[in-house]
Amino acid sequence: MDAGSKSISSQKSSSRRAAPRPPLQEAGSRPYMPSLSTASRNPSAKCYGDRFIPDRSAMDMDMAHYLLTEPRKGKENPAASPAKEVYRKLLAEKLLNNRTRILAFRSKPPEPESILTDLHADAASLQAKPAKQRRHISQSADRTLDAPELVDDYYLNLLDWGSNNVLSIALGNTVYLWDASSGSTSELVTIDEDYGPATSVSWAPDGRHIAVGLNSSDVQLWDSSSNRLLRTLRGVHELRVGSLAWNNNILTTAGMDGKIVNNDVRVRNHIVQTYHGHQQEVCGLKWSGSGQQLASGGNDNLLHIWDVSMASSVPSTGRTQWLHRLEDHLAAVKALAWCPFQSNLLASGGGGGDRCIKFWNTHTGACLNSVDTGSQVCALLWNKNERELLSSHGFTQNQLTLWKYPSMVKMAELNGHTSRVLFMAQSPDGCTVASAAADETLRFWNVFGTPEAAPKAGAKASHTGIFNSFNHIR
């Protein structure tokens, strides 16, 4: 059993209702620094070098030859008569026209260009194709909202962010919806005391319908657009339902009884498969991106990988055998995250007695790496745009840690929560992460940056036909 858990019955309710605090200002971006290279990037720019070549068209070669040779002839024949000397002077006067310079410049040489001119040209050319800068990771939450009556229980899953950019959170007996586009809050449902509190929430792929697991073992399906209860799944479990996971029209449920059940929400007899393998509460449940493999983690310290192709199609038998049974963790396995860029890579995190993040090849069952984080691992999220992994932790620091994969070098530690960070959810565009902690706050972090081509927030998912035939249950 994982240390640091608190049962629902001992959870104290808080009547505090603080107004949401204003968002924090994001730090400025790193200023651009041009290269110090002096080589011009503009091929049309003139380069004069370190010397000036004169314009030879201004030269009088006959005059130059006369000036160079006549003085020498005079020295060779010093006994020339006075008449010849007078004649030579008159001839020179006529030829030279009182000019004495051999080389003549038609115009003044241009001034040498300053090094600053080259630097400015370099800067202009580089700004057209700026180098990829290291992104800034803010150490403060962008927004903090009050979350009173958040149940402090490691084994539950009370936070999810749908594809329509609406975040759901269960606070005590009430499930709230927070629209990230407008910042508005609405109440989906308040569960009766005999059935509550809510123990898990999970959005369907269409971003419109939502499943709510209850302490009574029931599961409710809601239409969030009309706040209408569509149906209640009863008799699936004997104890509370703390884990939910969607795979198209299949809602997989798991809870304290250790059972994992696939429910086809389109049909009256919704139980289609049951997975048996855990002896204690199932607190982690995630389908792979392809929908072919299911990962489950439990309070029995076990991690199971189930393959959909091995599931029985006969509801009466319904028992399926796991693909891999992994026993390396030393505490409850709640944090699970399938890698978005490698389909057979799974990250799992252990509780307070384990504190490790492990990476698995789910085709072979091999453990690829294990990293001791030093604290209870509560949740894991992959960056959809970079090879990075975000983990949230319990005692002693209650931090969020961003890791570079596969080196697992720490890139940043985000502090702000004062109690263990139990739940995390990722926005549809993959940039923002919401974290909910036992300190009864919900914080939003711009930890994954802005992708080059992010999908529009709130864009409707392609899975729109899940509940189309709901009114005609077979």
matplotlib code that plots the C-alpha trace (Angstrom):
import matplotlib.pyplot as plt

x = [0.0, 1.4, 2.4, 0.8, -2.7, -5.8, -9.2, -12.3, -14.1, -11.3, -11.2, -12.2, -14.4, -13.5, -16.1, -13.5, -14.4, -11.7, -11.9, -9.5, -6.2, -5.2, -2.7, 0.9, 3.0, 5.3, 8.9, 10.2, 12.0, 15.7, 17.1, 18.6, 22.4, 23.9, 27.0, 30.3, 31.5, 32.7, 32.2, 29.5, 26.5, 25.4, 27.0, 26.1, 28.0, 31.2, 34.4, 37.3, 39.9, 42.9, 44.3, 43.0, 43.7, 44.0, 42.2, 44.9, 42.9, 44.0, 47.7, 49.9, 52.4, 54.4, 54.9, 55.8, 58.4, 59.9, 60.2, 61.8, 64.4, 65.4, 67.0, 69.0, 70.2, 71.3, 73.4, 75.0, 76.0, 77.0, 78.9, 75.8, 75.9, 73.8, 71.7, 70.7, 69.8, 67.5, 65.9, 65.3, 63.5, 61.3, 60.4, 59.5, 57.4, 55.4, 55.0, 54.3, 52.1, 53.5, 52.4, 54.9, 52.9, 53.2, 50.0, 46.7, 43.4, 40.2, 38.2, 38.9, 39.2, 36.2, 36.3, 36.8, 33.6, 33.2, 33.1, 29.7, 28.3, 29.2, 27.7, 24.5, 24.4, 25.1, 22.3, 19.8, 20.6, 20.5, 17.2, 15.6, 16.4, 16.7, 18.4, 16.2, 16.5, 16.2, 12.7, 12.0, 10.4, 8.6, 9.1, 5.8, 2.3, 0.4, -2.8, -3.9, -7.5, -9.0, -10.0, -11.8, -12.8, -10.4, -10.1, -6.6, -6.4, -3.5, -5.6, -8.2, -8.2, -10.1, -8.8, -9.1, -8.9, -11.1, -10.5, -13.0, -10.6, -12.8, -11.3, -13.2, -12.4, -14.2, -14.3, -16.1, -19.5, -19.5, -18.0, -17.1, -16.3, -13.8, -13.8, -10.1, -11.2, -13.4, -12.3, -15.9, -16.9, -20.0, -21.3, -22.0, -23.5, -23.6, -23.7, -26.0, -24.3, -25.3, -23.4, -20.6, -18.1, -16.9, -13.9, -12.8, -13.6, -12.7, -13.6, -14.7, -12.6, -15.4, -14.8, -18.5, -19.4, -17.8, -17.8, -17.9, -17.0, -18.6, -17.7, -20.9, -19.3, -21.7, -20.5, -22.4, -22.3, -23.1, -23.6, -21.7, -23.4, -26.8, -25.9, -28.0, -27.4, -27.4, -27.1, -25.8, -23.7, -24.6, -23.4, -20.0, -18.0, -18.5, -16.5, -15.5, -14.4, -11.2, -9.9, -11.5, -10.0, -11.7, -10.8, -13.2, -16.7, -15.3, -15.2, -12.7, -13.5, -11.4, -11.6, -11.0, -12.3, -9.3, -11.4, -10.9, -14.0, -14.5, -18.0, -19.4, -21.5, -23.6, -25.4, -27.7, -25.5, -22.4, -20.0, -17.9, -14.6, -13.2, -9.5, -8.4, -4.9, -4.8, -5.5, -5.9, -7.3, -6.4, -5.3, -3.7, -5.4, -4.3, -4.9, -2.1, -2.4, -3.2, -5.9, -4.2, -2.7, -4.0, -1.7, -3.0, -1.3, -2.4, -1.9, -0.5, 2.7, 1.9, 1.9, 0.0, 0.1, -3.1, -3.4, -6.8, -6.3, -6.1, -9.5, -12.3, -15.3, -17.6, -19.1, -19.9, -16.3, -14.8, -11.5, -8.4, -4.7, -2.2, 0.5, 3.1, 3.0, 5.7, 6.7, 9.7, 7.9, 8.1, 4.9, 1.6, 1.7, -0.6, 1.3, 1.2, 2.0, 2.3, 4.9, 3.5, 6.5, 7.2, 4.1, 5.5, 7.2, 5.4, 6.5, 5.3, 5.8, 5.8, 4.5, 6.3, 8.0, 9.4, 9.9, 11.1, 10.1, 10.5, 10.4, 9.1, 9.2, 5.6, 6.3, 9.0, 8.2, 11.8, 12.6, 14.6, 15.6, 14.8, 15.3, 15.0, 13.3, 13.6, 9.9, 6.5, 5.5, 1.8, 1.4, 3.3, 2.8, 4.8, 5.5, 3.7, 6.2, 9.6, 11.2, 10.4, 8.6, 6.9, 6.4, 4.5, 5.5, 4.5, 6.6, 9.0, 9.2, 5.7, 7.2, 6.8, 9.9, 10.6, 13.0, 14.9, 14.3, 16.2, 19.0, 16.6, 18.5, 16.4, 15.5, 13.4, 11.7, 8.4, 7.6, 4.4, 2.3, 2.6, 1.2, 1.6, 0.6, -1.9, -3.2, -2.1, -3.9, -2.7, -4.4, -5.5, -2.7, -0.1, 1.4, -0.3, -0.4, -2.9, -1.9, -4.2, -2.7, -3.8, -3.3, -6.7, -5.3, -5.4, -2.4, -1.7, 1.9, 3.2, 5.9, 5.8, 6.1, 4.4, 4.6, 5.3, 1.9, -0.4, -3.9, -6.6, -7.7, -11.2, -11.1, -13.6, -12.2, -12.9, -14.7, -18.2, -20.2, -19.7, -23.1, -25.0, -27.1, -27.4, -31.1, -31.5, -29.9, -30.0]
y = [0.0, 3.4, 5.6, 9.0, 8.1, 9.4, 7.6, 9.4, 8.9, 10.8, 13.6, 17.0, 19.2, 22.8, 25.6, 28.0, 29.5, 31.8, 33.8, 32.7, 34.6, 36.5, 34.9, 35.5, 37.4, 35.4, 36.4, 38.0, 36.1, 36.0, 38.9, 38.3, 38.4, 38.8, 36.9, 38.7, 37.5, 40.3, 38.5, 40.2, 37.9, 40.3, 39.2, 42.6, 44.6, 46.3, 45.1, 47.6, 45.7, 47.4, 49.3, 51.6, 50.9, 54.3, 55.1, 54.6, 56.4, 59.7, 59.0, 60.7, 58.0, 60.2, 62.8, 60.2, 58.8, 62.2, 63.0, 59.6, 59.8, 63.5, 64.0, 60.9, 62.1, 65.3, 63.5, 61.3, 64.5, 67.1, 69.2, 70.3, 73.8, 76.6, 76.9, 73.2, 73.7, 76.6, 74.6, 71.6, 73.9, 75.4, 72.0, 70.8, 73.8, 73.2, 69.5, 69.5, 72.6, 73.2, 69.6, 67.8, 64.6, 61.4, 59.7, 61.6, 60.7, 61.5, 61.5, 61.1, 57.5, 56.2, 56.1, 52.6, 51.0, 50.6, 47.2, 48.2, 48.3, 44.6, 43.7, 45.4, 43.5, 40.2, 40.9, 41.7, 38.5, 36.3, 37.8, 36.4, 32.9, 33.0, 30.2, 28.0, 29.4, 27.4, 28.0, 29.7, 27.6, 29.8, 28.8, 30.2, 29.0, 31.1, 30.8, 29.5, 28.6, 27.6, 23.9, 23.4, 19.9, 18.2, 14.7, 13.9, 10.3, 8.9, 6.2, 8.4, 10.2, 13.5, 15.7, 15.5, 17.9, 17.2, 17.7, 20.7, 22.6, 22.1, 20.9, 18.7, 18.4, 16.5, 18.4, 16.4, 15.4, 18.0, 17.8, 21.2, 22.2, 25.0, 26.3, 27.2, 29.4, 31.7, 31.0, 30.3, 27.7, 25.6, 22.8, 19.5, 17.4, 17.2, 13.5, 12.5, 11.7, 8.1, 7.6, 10.1, 11.5, 11.4, 9.2, 9.6, 11.6, 11.0, 12.8, 10.8, 11.4, 13.7, 16.2, 16.4, 13.3, 12.6, 9.5, 10.0, 7.1, 7.1, 5.9, 3.7, 1.6, 3.2, 5.0, 7.8, 9.0, 12.7, 15.0, 18.2, 20.4, 19.9, 18.8, 15.7, 12.3, 9.7, 6.5, 4.9, 1.7, -0.4, -3.8, -3.5, -3.2, -4.0, -1.1, 2.5, 3.2, 5.1, 4.7, 5.3, 5.1, 5.5, 3.6, 4.9, 3.6, 1.4, 2.8, 0.8, 1.0, -0.2, 0.2, -1.1, -4.6, -5.1, -5.8, -4.1, -4.1, -3.0, -1.4, -0.7, 2.4, 2.0, -1.2, -2.2, -5.2, -3.0, -5.4, -7.0, -8.0, -8.4, -8.4, -10.3, -9.8, -7.4, -8.4, -4.9, -1.5, -0.5, 3.1, 3.6, 2.9, 4.0, 2.8, 3.2, 5.7, 2.9, 1.4, -2.0, -2.2, -1.3, -0.6, -1.0, -0.3, -1.3, -1.0, -4.5, -2.9, -4.7, -3.3, -5.3, -4.9, -6.2, -6.8, -6.2, -9.1, -11.5, -10.3, -12.8, -11.9, -14.1, -12.0, -15.0, -16.0, -12.6, -13.5, -12.5, -13.2, -10.4, -9.9, -8.9, -8.9, -6.5, -6.7, -4.3, -1.5, -1.6, 0.5, 1.3, 2.0, 4.9, 7.2, 5.8, 7.5, 6.1, 7.7, 9.8, 9.2, 5.5, 3.4, 0.5, 2.8, 3.2, 5.2, 4.2, 5.8, 4.2, 5.5, 6.6, 3.2, 3.1, 6.7, 5.4, 6.2, 3.1, 2.8, -0.3, -1.9, -3.2, -5.6, -7.5, -6.5, -5.4, -2.6, 0.0, 2.3, 3.1, 6.5, 7.2, 10.5, 10.7, 11.3, 9.7, 9.8, 10.8, 11.5, 11.4, 13.4, 13.3, 16.4, 15.9, 18.1, 17.3, 14.3, 15.3, 13.8, 15.7, 14.1, 15.3, 14.3, 14.1, 14.5, 16.1, 18.8, 18.4, 19.6, 19.1, 17.9, 18.2, 15.5, 15.3, 11.8, 9.5, 11.0, 11.8, 15.0, 17.4, 20.5, 22.3, 21.9, 23.8, 24.6, 26.3, 23.6, 23.0, 19.5, 16.5, 17.0, 14.2, 14.9, 16.3, 16.9, 18.3, 20.8, 19.7, 21.6, 19.9, 23.2, 23.8, 21.4, 21.6, 20.2, 19.7, 19.1, 18.3, 22.0, 22.5, 24.6, 24.0, 25.5, 25.9, 25.8, 26.7, 24.0, 22.5, 25.7, 26.5, 24.0, 25.3, 24.2, 23.7, 22.5, 25.0, 24.8, 23.5, 21.9, 19.0, 15.5, 13.1, 10.7, 12.1, 9.0, 7.3, 8.3, 8.8, 5.6, 6.1, 6.7, 3.4, 1.0, -2.6]
z = [0.0, -0.9, 2.0, 2.4, 1.2, 2.9, 2.8, 1.6, 5.0, 6.8, 4.3, 5.8, 3.8, 3.3, 2.9, 1.6, -1.8, -2.8, -6.1, -8.8, -8.7, -11.7, -14.1, -13.7, -16.2, -18.4, -18.5, -21.7, -24.4, -24.7, -26.8, -30.2, -30.4, -34.0, -35.1, -34.7, -38.1, -40.3, -43.6, -45.6, -46.5, -49.3, -52.6, -54.2, -51.6, -52.7, -51.1, -51.5, -49.5, -47.9, -51.0, -53.7, -57.4, -59.3, -62.6, -65.2, -67.9, -66.4, -67.1, -69.8, -70.7, -73.1, -70.4, -67.9, -70.2, -70.7, -67.0, -66.3, -69.0, -69.5, -66.1, -66.6, -70.0, -68.5, -66.0, -68.7, -70.7, -68.2, -70.8, -72.7, -74.1, -72.5, -75.6, -75.4, -71.7, -72.6, -75.3, -73.0, -70.4, -73.1, -74.5, -71.0, -70.3, -73.5, -72.9, -69.2, -69.1, -65.6, -64.5, -62.3, -61.1, -63.1, -61.6, -61.5, -59.7, -61.4, -58.1, -54.4, -53.2, -51.2, -47.5, -46.0, -44.7, -41.0, -39.4, -38.0, -41.5, -41.9, -38.6, -39.5, -42.8, -40.9, -38.5, -41.3, -43.1, -40.0, -38.8, -42.0, -40.8, -37.0, -35.2, -33.0, -29.5, -26.3, -25.0, -21.8, -19.1, -16.6, -13.0, -11.9, -12.7, -15.3, -13.4, -10.0, -9.2, -5.9, -5.7, -2.3, -1.1, -3.5, -2.1, -0.9, -2.2, -4.2, -5.8, -7.5, -10.8, -10.4, -13.3, -17.1, -20.0, -23.0, -26.7, -26.7, -24.4, -21.3, -18.1, -15.6, -11.9, -9.1, -5.9, -3.2, -4.5, -7.3, -10.8, -12.3, -15.8, -16.6, -20.1, -20.9, -23.9, -21.9, -18.3, -17.3, -14.7, -14.6, -12.5, -14.2, -11.4, -7.6, -6.5, -3.7, -0.4, -0.6, -3.9, -3.7, -3.7, -7.3, -7.5, -11.2, -14.3, -18.0, -21.2, -24.2, -27.4, -28.8, -26.0, -25.4, -23.3, -19.9, -17.6, -13.8, -11.5, -8.1, -4.6, -4.8, -7.7, -10.3, -13.4, -14.9, -18.6, -19.1, -22.1, -21.1, -23.7, -22.2, -18.7, -19.3, -17.7, -20.5, -18.6, -15.4, -15.6, -12.5, -11.4, -13.1, -9.9, -6.2, -4.8, -5.8, -9.4, -9.3, -12.9, -16.3, -19.8, -23.2, -26.4, -29.0, -28.0, -25.3, -21.7, -19.6, -15.8, -12.9, -9.1, -5.6, -6.4, -8.7, -11.8, -15.2, -17.4, -21.0, -21.5, -25.0, -24.2, -27.4, -26.4, -23.5, -22.4, -22.1, -20.4, -23.2, -21.6, -18.1, -17.3, -14.1, -12.8, -9.9, -6.3, -5.0, -6.2, -9.8, -9.6, -13.1, -16.4, -19.9, -23.5, -26.0, -28.8, -31.3, -29.0, -29.2, -25.7, -22.3, -19.3, -15.7, -12.4, -9.0, -5.3, -5.4, -7.0, -10.3, -13.8, -16.4, -20.2, -21.9, -25.7, -27.3, -29.7, -26.7, -25.3, -25.4, -27.5, -25.4, -22.6, -20.5, -20.2, -20.6, -18.8, -20.6, -19.9, -19.6, -22.2, -19.6, -15.8, -14.6, -10.9, -10.7, -8.8, -5.0, -4.4, -6.0, -9.7, -10.5, -13.0, -16.5, -19.8, -23.4, -25.5, -28.4, -30.7, -30.0, -29.8, -27.7, -25.1, -21.7, -18.7, -15.3, -11.8, -8.4, -5.1, -1.9, -1.3, -4.9, -6.1, -9.6, -13.1, -15.3, -19.1, -20.8, -24.2, -24.2, -27.1, -25.2, -21.6, -21.1, -18.7, -20.6, -17.8, -14.2, -12.6, -8.8, -8.5, -4.7, -4.1, -4.7, -8.4, -8.7, -12.5, -15.8, -19.1, -22.3, -24.3, -27.7, -29.5, -28.0, -26.4, -22.8, -19.9, -17.0, -13.6, -10.6, -7.1, -3.4, -0.3, 0.2, -2.4, -4.0, -7.3, -11.1, -12.8, -16.5, -17.9, -21.2, -22.7, -23.0, -21.0, -18.1, -17.4, -15.3, -17.4, -14.9, -11.5, -11.0, -7.4, -6.1, -4.6, -0.9, -0.8, -3.1, -6.7, -7.2, -10.7, -14.0, -17.3, -20.7, -22.9, -26.4, -28.1, -25.9, -24.5, -21.1, -18.1, -15.3, -11.9, -8.9, -5.5, -1.9, -1.1, -2.8, -5.7, -9.5, -11.3, -15.0, -16.3, -19.8, -19.5, -22.9, -24.9, -28.2, -31.1, -34.6, -35.8, -32.9, -33.5, -32.7, -29.1, -28.8, -32.3, -32.4, -32.5, -35.3, -32.9, -33.2, -33.6, -30.2, -28.9, -32.2, -31.6, -27.9, -28.0, -29.8, -27.3, -28.6]

ax = plt.figure().add_subplot(projection="3d")
ax.plot(x, y, z, "-o")
ax.set_aspect("equal")
plt.show()
